[in-house]
Amino acid sequence: MLQLNYIRENKADIIKRLAIKNFDAAEIVDHVIKFDDLRKITQKELDDILSTSNKLAKEIGNLYSSEQHEKAEEAKEESINLKKTAKELEQKLNDTVNNLNSFLIELPNIPHNSVPSGKSDADNELMHEEGVIPELAEGSLPHWDLASKYNIIDFDLGSKVTGAGFPFYRGKGARLQRALINFFLDEALAQDYIEYQPPLLINSDSGFGTGQLPDKEGQMYFISEDDLYLIPTAEVPITNIYRNTILKEDDFPIKNVAYSSCFRREAGSYGKDVRGLNRLHQFDKVEIVQVQHPDKSYNTLEEMKDQIAALLRKLELPFRIVRLCGGDLSFASALTYDFEVFSAAQKRWLEVSSVSNFENFQANRMKLRFKDENGKSRLAHTLNGSALALPRIVAALLENNQSELGIVIPEVLRSYTRFDIID
């Protein structure tokens, strides 16, 4: 959430920069400023009334003590009227704050100056590409057919037990999943991350804190009886560890990693591009999260980007890095790099990770602060990245490594899988 003072002092710049996200902020910014002005006026009126009322209460006591009963009764009547006015002002203030917040939470995060303009992923900026795209033999199969051929992933059984987008992993398919999870976790631990195993359910305060709520796109599964949400990513519970927290400057950097199942409704998803593992409602992911000093967060973003690139190199997957344009940038992100791997049988790039700097946007929603060297309270910066999401990694590994003998496991995973080939 953007800070009120920042909005008031940078109105024109905010409107200009949010246009990069294809968001017309002019009317909302005007409403925010209008209701903030009204909030200040109403608060002052209320404070003045309460001050007068407190003075009058003391005066009434003195009048009764000096047996000036008639004046005391007149003062009591005035006090009753002041309390009535105060109650009305309290309601007005409450309504004003609600109106202010309703507009404030509509404003997305400001994009970083390096974010290119554009409307969709077609306008993202290619930053880096490496690796050899494999040439598959004639008759090579996409991963959903390979999964069936080797009986390692059962999409039909998932549809029977739950529904589309909830596959069963079986045998070497399940072991490959577990191997990737442990490999990703171990690589993060080697970079001094602290491992967490978070809850898979969150409350609404946590969803609001990281920007998933209000859920404008209807992507979260909601359990109405308990007012809880299934997590769309481990980012949400891990980042919310620090909600309503005041850190010390020497606490930075805070580096956490977590494996979790993730749940997304993916409303409106259909067609060949979401077949097989390309888009699921439940999937596994290892997430890295950092809380950092504002002066160091963009260096940290580059470090996280390098860490994710190193994972893909070790898996021997061709990959590219793109900087998201404004139209493809998430609501809460200031700058995001996407990682895509090439899926040889599908002949397309598949997104497998996003690494983002949210600057102080999430921190402001969560009231995540730190005391600087001068003792001043400041908002921290938050960052996260997928390191990595499993479904499309598995899809690319199956497709790219298929051979006449079976699917060859990358060398870095063999100590985890304890097998070299799926046959």
N, C-alpha and C positions, 0 to 999 in steps of 0.2 A: 504494500500500500504506500502511495506517495505521501510524503509529509506535508502537512498543511502549510507551514511556513514556506516550504520550497515551492508549492503551487502558487502561493500569493506573490512570491518574489520573481517567479520565472514563468508567468502565464503564457506569454507569447512563444517562448522557447519550447515549453511543454507541448503546446498545440502543434507546433512545427515538427517536433521530433516524433510525436505519436502518429503523425501523418505517415511516417515511414512504416508504421505497423498497419497502415490503411484504417486508422481509427480517427474519426472526427471528434476531437475532444473539446471543441470550443464551447458548446452549450453546457456540457457537464462541468467544465471548469468554472463557467459563470455561476452555475448553481452552487457549486462548492463554496465559492467566495461569498456569494449572497447569504447562504445559510450560516457560514462561519461568522460573517458580520452580525447577523441576527442573533447568533448564539452569544457573542460577546456583549451585545446590547442588553439582551435578556438576562444574562448572568449578572451584569452590573446592577440592573433594576432589582433583581432578586436579592443580591447582596445588600443593597441599600435598604430594602424593606426589612430584611432580617436584622440588620444593624439597628434600625429604628425600633423594631419590635423588641429587641433585647434591652435597649435603653428604656423603653416604655415599661417593660416588666419590672425593672428596678424602681422606676418612678412610682408605679402603682403601690409597691410595697412600702415605699417611704410615705406616700399619701395616707395609706391606712394606718401606718405607725403614728403619724401626726394627727390622726382622727379627721382628716379632710375627706370624708366619705363621699361627698357629692363629686368632688374632682376625681377621686379614685374610680368611681363608677363610670364617669365620662371617659377616663383613660382606658378602662376595661373595654368599653364599647369600641374605642378606637383600635385597641389591640385585637379585638375579634375581627374587625374589618381588615387590618393589616395581615392577619393570618390567612384570611380568605384570599386576599390579593396574592400573598406569597404562594399559596397552593395553586392558584391559577398560573402564576409565573413558573412554578416548578413543572407543571404540565406542559406549558408552552416551551420551556427549555428542553424538556425531554423529547417533545415532538420535533423540535428544531434539530437536536443532536441526531435523532433517528433519520431525519431527512438528509442532514449533512452526510452521515455515514453511508446512506443508501446511494448517494452519488459518488462519494469518495471511493467506494469499493468497485465502482464501475470502471475506474481509470486503470489501464494496464501499466506495467512498468515501462519506464523510458528506455528505448533501445540505445545501446552504446553507439558512439559516433562512427564506429567501423561497420555497423550493420548496413548492408546494401538495401536499396529500395526494391520492391518486387511484390507480387501478389500471391505466388505459390512456390512449391518446391522447384518448379522449373526455373525460377529466378535465383536460386541459391548460388553462391559463389564457390567454385571449385578451388580449394586451397592446396591440396596435395593428393597424389595418387602413386601407389607403388604396388609391386608384386606382379607376378606373371599370371595372366588369365589362362586357365587350362583349356586345351583343345580336347574335347571329349570325343570318344570313338562314336561311330554311327550306331544308333540304337541305344544310346545312353538315356537314362531315365531321370525324371524330376524326383525330388525327394519323397513325395507322397507315394509314388510307385515303388521306390526303393524301400520305403518303410514297410510296405505290404510284402514285397518280395522276400525280405529278410525277417519279417514278422517282429519288428522292433518298435513300431508305433501303430496303434490301432485307433483310427479316427472313428470308425463305425461303432466300436464299443463305447467310445466316449459319448457319441450321440445317443446311444441306447441308454446309458446310465445317467447322463446329465443333459447333454444337448450339443449342438455343433460348437466347436471352439474349445472343447474340453477333452483332449486326447488322452489315451492311456499310453504310457511308455512301458515297454516290456523287454525283459532279458537284457541283451547288450545295449538296447536303446536306453533303458533305465540306468544302466551302469555308465553309459556315456554321459548322460545328464549329470549324474553324481560326480563323475570325474571332472567335468567342466566346472561345476560349482566349487569343488575343492581346489582346483587349479586357480580359479579366479580369486578365491579367498586367500590362498597362500601367497599369491603374487601381491595382493594388497597388504597383507601382514608384513611382507618383506619391505614394504615402503612405510612401515611404522603406523599403519592404521590400526585402530582398536576395533575388534569384532563385536558385533551385537547380533542377537537373535530377537527381532522385534515382534510385537503382537501383529496379527493380521487384520485386526479391527481397530478403528480409531473413532474418537468422538468428533463432534462438529467443530469444536474449538481447534483441534489439530488440523482438520481439513481446511478450515479458514486460514490458519496460520501460514500454511505453505502455498495457499492460493488455489487449492482444488475446489473450495467452496466459496461462493455459490457455484454450483456445478452447472454451468451454462450449457454444456454440450451433453449432459445426461450420461456421462461415462462411468459413474461410480455406482456400485451395487450398494443398496441401502437396506438395512434391517430395521423396519419401522418400529417393531415392538420394543426394541432396545435403544433406538435412536443412535445406531452405530453404522459405520461404513466399512466395507472391505477395502483394503488399501490398494491403490493403483500402482504403487511403487514403495519400496522401503524408505525412500527419501522422506516420506511424510512422517512416520513415527520417529525416525532417527533425528531429523531436523527439529522436531517438536520436543525432543529431550530438553532443549534449551529455551523453550517458551517460558516467558516471565522470569528470565534469568539475567543477573548482572554478573558478567565475567570480569576477570582481571586481564590486563593487557598481556601479561606473560603467560596466559592460558593458550594463546595462539601459537601455532595453528592447531585447531581441534580436527582430528582426522578419524572418521569412523567408517566402517564397512559393514554391510549386512547382506546376507542372503535371505530372500523371501520369495514366496509365491506372490504373484501380482494379479489383480482382477480388474478387468475393464470391459464394459458392456459393448464398446465399439459399435454403437448404434449406427445403423445405415450401412454397415460394411457388407459388401457382396461382390461377386465376380471373380475372375481368374486370379486377380492380384492378391486375393486373400485366401487362396486355396492352401490346404495343408497347414504347414507351420507358419505361413506368412503373416497371419493375424489370428490371434487366439483370445479367448475371454479369460483364460487362466494360463499363466506362464511363469517360469522361474527366471530370476534375475539377481545378480550381485550388484549392489549399489555402493558407490563411494560418495561420502558427504564430507564437506569441510566447512568449518566456521572460521573466518579469517579476519584479520585487521583490514580495514578499507584500503589502506595504502598498498597492500600486498595481494589483493584478491585476483588481479589480472595476471600477475606472475604465477599465482597458484593455478589459475585456469589453464595456462600453458603447460604447467607441470602435469596436471591431470590429463590433458590432451595427449601428452607424450606417453603417459602411463598406459592409456588405452591403446595407443598405436603399438606399443611394445607387446601387448597381449596378442594382437592380431598377427604381428610378425612371427611370434612363437608358434601360433597355430597355422602358419604358412598359408594364410588367406590373403588374396589380393584385396586391397581396400583403398578407399579414398576418403578424404575429409572435406566437408563443405561447410561454409559459414552460412547460416540461415539468413535469408532476406527478411525484411520486416513483416511481410505477409505470412511467412511460415513460422515466425517466432511465437513462442507461447506467451500467454497472458502475463506471467510473472517474470520471464527471463529478460535480461538486458543484452546478453550475447550468448549464442549457442552454436557449438560445432556439432555436426552430425557425422558419424562414421558409418560408412556403407561398405559391405562386402559384395563381391561379385558371385552370383549364383550361376554356375556354368550351364546347367541344364535348362534353367529358365531364361538364361541370357539377359539378366537384369541385375541392377544393383539393389541390395536390400539393406535398409537401415538397421543397425545393430546396437547403436549407442548414441546418446546425446549427452554432451557435457556442457553445463551452463553456469553462468555467473548471474545471480539474482541481485547483486549489490545489496542494498539495505531494504529491498522491497518486502521480502519475507520477514526480515528482522523487525520491521516496523509493525507488521501485522501480529507478530508473536511477542513484541516487547522484549526483544533479545538485544541487550546492551552490554557495554563494557566500560570500565573506568580507564580513561587514558592517563598519561603520565602527569597531567595537571589535575587529575581528580574529576575531570568533566565526564559526564555520562554521554556516550555516543552509541549509535547503532552499529552492530557488526555487519559483515557481509557473509552471505551463505552461497555455497556452490555444491553442485552434485553432478554425478555422471554414472551412466551404466557401464559396468566393468566386469562382466558384460551381460546383456540380455540373451537368453539361451536359444529361443526357437529358431531364429534366422541364422544364428551361428551353426546350429545343428543342421539346418537345411543346406547351408553352403558346404559344410564339411561332408555331408553325405553325397551331394551332387558332384563336388569338385574332386573327391577322392575315390570315386567309383572306378573299378577296374574289372577285368575278366575274372579275377579271383575273389573279389568282394570289395568292401569299402575299407580302404587303408586308413588307419588311425595315425594322426600326426605324432611324431616322435615325442613331443613334449607331454603328451597325454598318456603315454603307454604305462608309465609307472602308476598312474591313477586308475586306468581302465583294467590293467593287468591282462590285456589282450591287444594284439597288433592289427587285427582285421575283423570285420564283421562279414561272416560268410554263411 
